[in-house]
Amino acid sequence: MATKKIANPAWSLWQKLSAGLVTGAADDDPSGIATYSQVGAAYGYATAWSLILAMPLMIAIQAISARIGCASGKGLGENMRRHYPRWLVYVLVSSILVANIINLAADIGAMGAATELLVGGPPTLYAALFALISLGLQMYVPFSRYSPYLKILTLTLFAYVGTVFVVHVPWVDVVKGIILPKAKFDAKYAVAIVAVLGTTISPYLFVWQAAQEVEEIRAPGPRRSLKRAPSQGPDALERIGIDTAVGMFFSNIVAGFIILTAAVTLHAHGKTDIQSASDAAQALKPIAGRFVFWLFAAGIVGTGLLAVPVLAGSTAYAAAGVLGEKYGLENKPHQAKLFYGVLIFASIAGIALNLTPINPIKALYWSAVINGVTAAPMMVMVMLMSRRREVMGEFTVEPWLWIVGWIATAVMALAAIVMFVTWGK
């Protein structure tokens, strides 16, 4: 008599995770690690509450972006081009391109610096090799075969989970510090909160998650856009909901652990001035020991391997989409020339910026400014598209999700205002 095979719940959940998990994990890129380390070192636990605020807002805007891609079968860039003034879309996407390239340069530079810390050698060469390997994989491995590796790379973030269990964390003090943050509420603290929000909720993440949904529709298999196959709607919306919630929860928990690690080691020992992710790793070595240092530095390389293709890819998706050109990593380079041209340009520009005397911290600052200015208007477009039947068909977002998405948009608009009010302070 045949026995019924019992499904493993953990394996069943893993199979449902894709775009949301990859996007959430890519948010904790080396530049993000630097930001979280900086605020943890400077303010201890006093900025961790902002991640609790950001989590539901991030889940909402990312789920809405994913639904737009899944329902329409088109990326955000193409949808924006079809439904909004071209000049406005070109300005927003040009801003995203500049910010992404700066961020990409910072990430590959951090990977090179972290590799130097681990094994020695030339950091600039390591940075270039990481960028070129990532570019080669994106160009010559179809997305349907490449995406499972991105999914596996998300597991590298557990390095930052591990660090919390190696260093001593006074959890009672942590809870108190989150509920009643001990910080001087001045312009610098406001900037730190804006930095956390801007790092956590960023335009390239909207573009990537929508694009990965489109890639999975175009890949060989039964999935279709929901406008073409509405019968797939209930399963697709459930999958997107679970995938996005798990991915963004994971992202914010890891970000919180990075802040905690910096708080209980660097901040507690008076090391409050951290300039980069590799700087944080190096500062941890004499305080927390070689194992924590190794975990932290190895995590920078692992997360960078995930974030670099997401940053470069989202740049290419946005540019090709708004210009009405063919796009997608499932295509071969000769089938989507502009898309792959932008991908190559972004990668080479990221390498080139590491060879210039430009201060990477100042460059990241301007990247954050550009993202801060771009996020809110782009989120407005996303929110309006999510209720348009010509975009979504019968799968316009529910009122509760729409409300939370607008709250997220308002928070990011407020963050941009705070950024300008505190300019220079």
C-alpha positions in Angstrom: 0.0 0.0 0.0 1.4 3.4 -1.0 2.2 5.8 1.8 1.3 9.5 1.5 4.3 11.7 1.5 4.1 14.4 4.2 5.4 17.8 3.1 8.0 19.5 5.2 6.6 22.9 6.3 10.0 24.5 6.2 10.7 23.3 2.7 7.2 24.3 1.6 7.9 27.9 2.9 11.3 28.0 1.2 9.8 27.1 -2.1 7.3 30.0 -1.8 10.1 32.5 -1.2 11.7 34.3 -4.2 11.5 38.0 -5.1 10.5 39.2 -1.6 13.3 37.3 0.1 16.0 38.3 -2.4 14.9 42.0 -2.3 14.8 42.1 1.5 18.2 40.5 1.8 19.7 42.8 -0.8 18.6 45.7 1.3 21.2 44.7 3.9 24.0 45.5 1.4 27.5 46.6 2.5 26.4 50.3 2.3 23.4 49.4 4.5 25.7 47.5 6.9 27.8 50.7 7.1 24.7 52.8 7.9 23.4 50.5 10.6 26.9 50.1 12.1 27.3 53.9 12.2 24.0 54.6 14.0 24.5 51.7 16.3 28.0 52.9 17.2 26.9 56.5 17.6 23.6 56.1 19.4 23.5 52.6 20.9 20.0 51.2 20.9 18.4 54.6 20.4 17.7 54.2 16.7 16.4 50.6 16.7 12.8 51.8 17.1 12.9 53.2 13.6 13.3 49.7 12.1 10.1 48.7 13.9 8.3 51.7 12.3 9.8 50.9 8.9 9.0 47.2 8.8 5.2 47.3 8.1 5.7 50.3 5.7 8.4 48.4 3.8 6.3 45.3 3.6 3.4 47.3 2.2 5.3 49.2 -0.6 7.3 46.2 -1.6 4.1 44.0 -1.8 2.4 46.6 -3.9 5.4 46.9 -6.2 5.5 43.1 -6.6 1.7 43.0 -7.3 2.1 45.6 -10.1 4.8 43.4 -11.8 2.8 40.2 -11.3 -0.6 41.6 -12.4 0.6 43.6 -15.4 3.5 41.5 -16.5 5.5 44.7 -16.9 8.2 46.3 -14.7 7.8 49.6 -12.9 9.8 51.5 -15.5 7.6 50.4 -18.4 4.4 51.0 -16.4 5.5 54.5 -15.4 6.4 55.3 -19.0 2.9 54.3 -20.1 0.9 56.2 -17.5 2.8 59.3 -16.4 4.5 62.4 -18.1 7.7 61.3 -19.8 9.7 64.2 -18.5 8.9 63.4 -14.9 9.6 59.7 -15.3 12.9 60.4 -17.1 14.0 62.7 -14.2 13.1 60.1 -11.5 14.8 57.2 -13.3 17.9 59.3 -14.1 18.1 60.0 -10.4 17.8 56.3 -9.6 20.6 55.5 -12.1 23.0 58.0 -10.5 22.2 56.8 -6.9 22.4 53.1 -7.9 25.8 53.5 -9.5 27.2 55.4 -6.4 25.8 52.7 -4.2 27.1 49.9 -6.4 30.6 51.5 -6.3 30.4 51.7 -2.5 29.3 48.0 -2.2 32.0 46.5 -4.4 34.6 48.7 -2.7 33.4 47.4 0.7 33.6 43.9 -0.6 37.2 44.5 -1.7 38.1 46.0 1.6 36.5 43.2 3.6 38.4 40.6 1.5 41.6 42.4 2.2 40.8 42.2 5.9 40.2 38.5 5.7 43.0 37.3 3.4 45.2 40.3 2.6 45.9 41.5 -1.0 44.8 44.4 -3.2 41.3 45.5 -2.3 40.7 47.4 -5.6 41.5 44.2 -7.6 39.1 42.2 -5.4 36.4 44.8 -6.0 36.8 44.7 -9.8 36.7 40.9 -9.8 33.5 40.8 -7.7 31.8 43.2 -10.1 33.0 41.5 -13.3 32.0 38.0 -12.0 28.5 39.3 -11.1 28.2 41.0 -14.5 29.2 37.8 -16.3 26.7 35.7 -14.4 23.9 38.1 -15.2 24.8 38.3 -18.9 25.4 34.6 -19.6 23.2 32.7 -17.2 19.5 32.8 -17.8 17.6 34.3 -14.8 15.6 31.1 -14.3 18.9 29.3 -13.5 20.6 32.3 -11.8 17.8 33.3 -9.4 18.1 30.1 -7.2 21.7 31.2 -6.4 20.6 34.6 -5.4 18.1 33.0 -3.1 20.8 30.8 -1.5 23.0 33.9 -1.0 20.3 35.4 1.2 21.5 32.8 3.8 24.8 34.8 4.2 22.9 37.3 6.3 22.8 34.8 9.1 26.4 35.9 9.7 24.9 38.9 11.4 22.5 36.8 13.4 25.5 34.8 14.5 27.3 37.8 15.8 24.5 38.7 18.2 24.8 35.3 19.8 28.5 35.5 20.2 28.7 39.0 21.8 26.9 39.5 25.1 23.6 41.4 24.6 21.8 42.9 27.7 18.3 42.2 26.3 16.5 44.1 29.1 18.6 47.2 28.3 17.9 46.7 24.6 14.1 46.7 25.2 14.3 49.7 27.4 16.5 51.5 24.9 14.0 50.8 22.1 10.9 51.9 24.1 12.6 54.9 25.8 15.6 55.8 23.5 18.4 57.6 25.3 19.6 60.2 22.8 19.8 63.9 22.3 16.9 64.8 20.0 18.8 67.1 17.7 19.6 67.5 14.0 22.2 64.8 14.0 19.8 62.3 15.6 17.1 63.3 13.1 19.6 62.6 10.3 20.4 59.2 11.8 16.8 58.2 11.7 16.3 59.5 8.2 19.4 57.5 7.2 17.9 54.3 8.6 14.6 54.9 6.9 16.3 55.8 3.6 18.5 52.7 3.7 15.6 50.5 4.5 13.0 51.9 2.0 14.8 52.6 -1.3 13.6 53.0 -4.9 15.9 50.3 -6.4 14.1 47.7 -4.2 10.7 48.7 -5.7 12.1 48.3 -9.2 13.9 44.9 -8.5 11.0 43.1 -6.8 8.6 44.1 -9.5 11.1 43.1 -12.2 11.8 39.7 -10.6 8.1 39.0 -10.6 8.1 39.8 -14.4 11.1 37.6 -14.9 9.4 34.6 -13.2 6.4 35.1 -15.4 8.5 35.2 -18.6 10.6 32.1 -17.6 9.5 28.7 -18.8 6.6 27.5 -16.7 2.9 27.9 -16.0 3.0 31.4 -14.5 1.4 34.2 -16.4 0.5 37.8 -15.7 -2.6 38.0 -13.6 -4.3 40.1 -16.3 -3.9 37.2 -18.7 -4.5 34.4 -16.2 -6.8 35.7 -13.5 -7.4 32.2 -12.2 -3.8 32.3 -10.8 -4.7 35.4 -8.8 -5.5 33.9 -5.3 -2.4 31.7 -5.2 -0.1 34.5 -6.6 -1.4 37.1 -4.1 -0.9 34.6 -1.2 2.6 33.8 -2.4 3.5 37.5 -2.8 2.1 38.3 0.7 4.1 35.5 2.4 7.3 36.1 0.3 7.3 39.8 1.0 6.4 39.6 4.7 9.2 37.0 5.3 11.8 38.8 3.2 11.2 42.3 4.8 10.9 40.8 8.3 14.3 39.0 7.7 15.8 42.2 6.3 14.8 44.3 9.3 15.7 41.7 11.9 19.2 41.5 10.4 19.5 45.3 10.3 18.5 45.3 14.0 21.1 42.7 14.8 23.8 44.8 13.1 22.8 47.9 15.1 22.8 45.7 18.3 26.3 44.3 17.5 27.7 47.8 17.0 25.8 49.1 20.1 27.0 46.5 22.6 30.6 46.5 21.3 31.6 49.7 19.6 29.2 52.2 21.4 29.8 50.6 24.8 33.6 51.0 24.4 33.4 54.6 23.1 34.1 53.8 19.5 31.3 56.0 18.0 32.8 57.1 14.7 32.4 54.4 12.0 32.9 55.4 8.4 32.3 52.1 6.5 31.3 48.5 6.9 34.9 47.3 6.8 35.8 50.0 9.3 33.1 48.5 11.6 34.5 45.0 11.1 38.1 46.2 11.9 36.9 48.0 15.0 35.2 44.9 16.3 38.3 42.8 16.2 40.0 44.1 19.4 36.7 44.5 21.2 34.6 41.4 20.3 37.3 39.0 19.2 38.5 37.4 15.9 35.4 35.2 15.4 33.0 38.2 15.5 35.4 40.1 13.2 35.5 37.2 10.8 31.7 36.8 10.7 31.1 40.5 10.2 33.7 40.8 7.4 32.6 37.6 5.7 29.0 38.8 5.8 30.0 42.0 3.9 31.3 39.9 1.0 28.3 37.5 1.1 25.7 40.3 1.1 27.6 42.2 -1.5 27.5 39.2 -3.9 23.7 39.4 -3.5 23.3 43.2 -3.6 25.6 44.0 -6.5 23.5 42.1 -9.1 20.3 43.6 -7.6 21.6 47.2 -7.8 23.0 46.8 -11.3 20.0 44.8 -12.5 17.4 47.3 -11.1 19.4 50.1 -12.9 19.1 48.3 -16.2 15.4 47.4 -15.7 14.4 51.0 -14.9 16.4 52.5 -17.8 15.2 50.0 -20.5 11.6 50.1 -19.2 11.2 53.9 -19.4 12.9 54.0 -22.9 10.5 51.3 -24.2 13.3 48.9 -24.9 13.3 45.2 -24.4 14.5 44.1 -21.0 15.1 41.1 -18.8 17.8 38.7 -17.7 16.1 35.8 -19.3 17.0 37.4 -22.7 20.4 36.9 -24.3 22.6 40.1 -24.6 22.0 40.5 -28.4 18.2 40.3 -27.7 18.1 43.2 -25.3 21.1 45.4 -26.2 20.2 48.6 -24.4 19.3 46.7 -21.2 22.6 44.8 -21.1 24.4 48.0 -22.2 23.1 49.8 -19.1 24.0 46.7 -17.0 27.6 46.8 -18.3 27.9 50.6 -17.9 26.6 50.5 -14.3 29.1 47.8 -13.4 32.1 49.4 -15.1 31.2 52.8 -13.6 31.0 51.2 -10.2 34.6 49.8 -10.7 35.8 53.1 -12.1 34.6 55.1 -9.1 36.8 53.0 -6.9 39.8 54.1 -8.9 39.1 57.8 -8.4 40.0 60.0 -5.4 36.3 60.6 -4.7 35.5 60.1 -1.0 33.2 57.1 -0.8 31.5 58.3 2.3 30.7 61.7 0.7 29.5 59.9 -2.4 27.2 57.7 -0.3 25.8 60.8 1.4 24.8 62.2 -2.0 23.4 58.9 -3.0 21.2 59.0 0.1 20.1 62.5 -0.7 19.1 61.5 -4.3 17.3 58.4 -3.0 15.5 60.6 -0.4 14.3 63.0 -3.0 13.3 60.3 -5.5 11.6 57.8 -3.1 8.4 59.8 -2.3 7.4 60.9 -5.8 8.1 57.4 -7.1 6.1 55.9 -4.3 3.2 58.2 -5.2 3.3 56.8 -8.8 3.4 53.2 -7.5 0.4 53.9 -5.2 -1.7 55.5 -8.0 -0.9 52.6 -10.4 -1.9 50.0 -7.8 -5.5 51.2 -8.0 -5.7 51.6 -11.8 -7.5 48.8 -13.6 -5.6 49.4 -16.8 -2.5 48.4 -14.9 -3.8 45.8 -12.4 -6.9 44.4 -14.1 -9.2 43.1 -11.4 -6.3 42.8 -8.9 -6.1 46.4 -7.6 -4.8 46.4 -4.1 -7.1 46.2 -1.1 -8.0 49.4 0.8 -6.0 48.4 3.9 -2.9 47.8 2.0 -3.4 51.0 0.0 -3.7 53.0 3.3 -0.5 51.5 4.7 1.3 52.2 1.4 0.2 55.8 1.5 1.4 56.0 5.1 4.8 54.7 3.9 4.8 57.4 1.2 4.0 60.1 3.7 6.8 59.0 6.1 9.3 59.0 3.2 8.2 62.5 2.2 8.6 63.6 5.8 12.0 62.1 5.9 13.0 64.1 2.8 11.7 67.3 4.4 13.7 66.6 7.6 16.8 65.9 5.5 16.6 69.3 3.9 15.6 71.1 7.2 18.7 69.7 8.9 21.0 70.3 5.8 24.4 71.2 7.0 23.6 70.8 10.7 
